Amino acid sequence: MAARHITPPPIQGPTAKEKKYDRQLRLWAASGQQALEDARVLLLNSGSGVVGVETLKNLILPGVGSFTIVDEAEVSDKDLGVNFFLEDNSLGKPRAEETCKLLQELNPESIEDFVGDLSILDKFTLIILVGPTATSSVLTDISQQTQKSSIPLFYVHSVGFYSHFSVQLPPQFPIVDTHPDPASNQDLRLLHPWPSLIAFTLEKTADLDSQSDHDHGHIPYLLLLLHNLDVWKTSHSGQAPANYSEKKEFKALVEAGARRNNAEGGEENFDEASAAVLKSLNPPSISGGLREVFESECCNDLKQDSANFWIIANAIRLFHAGQNVLPLSGALPDMKAQSSDYIRLQNTYKAKARLDLAEVTRYVRDSEARLGTKIPIDEKEIEAFCKGAQFVKLIHGRPLRIASCTSDIDWTDRAKALSQEFSDPTSLLPVYFAFLAYDRHNDELARLQKFRQSPSALKDLTSTGAPSGTILSPPVFSETAHFYTPSIDTANDPKPWPRFDTPKARETFENVAMELERADGAELHNISALTGGMVAQEVIKVLTKQYVPVNNTCVFDGIGSRSAVFDI
């Protein structure tokens, strides 16, 4: 009877969705893509509105779940000249509705809406606010509401050749998957090997001198280091090389084991071992970011409403306290080795990583039982934290600095650091202060308009200490901008200000102020398009909680083609 031939199952290729988003999946993986698709983004648009729409464009293309535009303006002739998501027949129609139509064409999978209920801001995952707002109180209200609901807020300006955006994150914004350099993310545990790794080392390094050239030249360099560590310890009281001179001596010991009487004049695996001595033979330590997490009260005093992040962080802290090492990630670098040996070594590391993960998971389950947690944390989330624990980042979000014509900004916590920044003649920090002055100027114009409409408001307007000459006639921004900046007269104004002490800082500020006045609120499409890309990039970092977002202010100088980030 003829043998039956069984047709193998068809190979499953990538899905249509995986093909569509292939490039970005390589950046933030399926978990990041899912977070992006679950996001609901609100754009509060104002002014020319180009930078807000360009930001949305760069979020819709990679597949943001839904977006809502709130924009009271109607399409004007000026809009048609700078906004590429409007058509000639859009003239006179609601700008939010018209831009939504063309934005939707970019990616039909994103759900659009142009009517937002601002009384329920907490239904959104993230909010983008384009300045300037109608009044400073509007910005204050939105900032306070989003801060109360722990919703990330991006405040964006684009005027003429300059742009700026500030990020308001929750007070504690942890990021586990920071995507560190792969070379720095390898915990090889050579100073703390476990039994199965030791057994494999003894097996592969037995009778080194009698091995064939092929076998000798394909021993994984990790095993060569472990073998030579044993040799070193026999003559150094059981201690591993601890300082630079000892490591140089150990390096020479490793290199002495290589065979030179071959066509290559050496062996690549021994070269790899020699190159890895300085970076691989270091005592285990934890990063400053992780230490900050371990020392946080939220990590040490878990409560019933503690976030998953803190429950897992507490478990890893207990693991580290017991073993003096972090859970093994299981990642291995490339190396010269036979395929079978590399696979076995890889499996050895992965098996140990699974054991460490199981212990951390046990700590997590104990905490969940003690706290009465109803929904257990997914083991994949625990595993991701174990792999990235060394590089975790905890960002402490700050509220926006809001410029108002009725009050001064309190710079007490940042005055000294920002004053030092002003001493750099190339600093772009004056650009940020020019936008603060711009916001305050617009706030003052709004209050002047209120007075014109209601003479009874005069008393309220004059009681604020506004600069003389600005009450009865509209102030010229470039001429009055200096009223809105920190004082340099420390004798008469002892409050802690970031001080404009250098002539260059003042010159930069005045040049930016003149450009903002010249533009009169208008946007240049190329500047707004570039800024929209920058903002969208940071929004994606925040939504996916991957990579490290800007903390917390970025400015762009389109004349000098320079950007800078400041912790304001």
Secondary structure, 3 states (H helix, E strand, C coil): CCCCCCCCCCCCCCCHHHHHCHHHHHHHHHHHHHHHHHCEEEEECCCCCHHHHHHHHHHHCCCCCEEEEECCCECCHHHHHHCCCCCHHHCCCEHHHHHHHHHHHHCCCCEEECCCCHHHHHHCCEEEEECCCCCHHHHHHHHHHHHHCCCCEEEEEEEECEEEEEEECCCCEEECECCCCHHHCCCCCCCCCCHHHHHHHHHHHCCHHHCCHHHHCCCCHHHHHHHHHHHHHHCCCCCCCCCHHHHHHHHHHHHHCCCCCCCCCCCHHHHHHHHHHHHHCCCCCCCHHHHHHHHCHHHHCCCCCCCHHHHHHHHHHHHHHHHCCCCCCCCCCCCCCCHHHHHHHHHHHHHHHHHHHHHHHHHHHHHHHHHCCCCCCCHHHHHHHHHHHHHCEEECCCCCCCCECCECCCCCCCHHHHHHHHCCCCCCHHHHHHHHHHHHHHHHHHHHHHHHHCHHHHHHHHCCCCCCCCCCCCCCHHHHHHHHCCCCCCCCCCCCCCCCCCHHHHHHHHHHHHHHHHHCCCECHHHHHHHHHHHHHHHHHHHHCECCCCCCEEEEECCCCEEEEECC
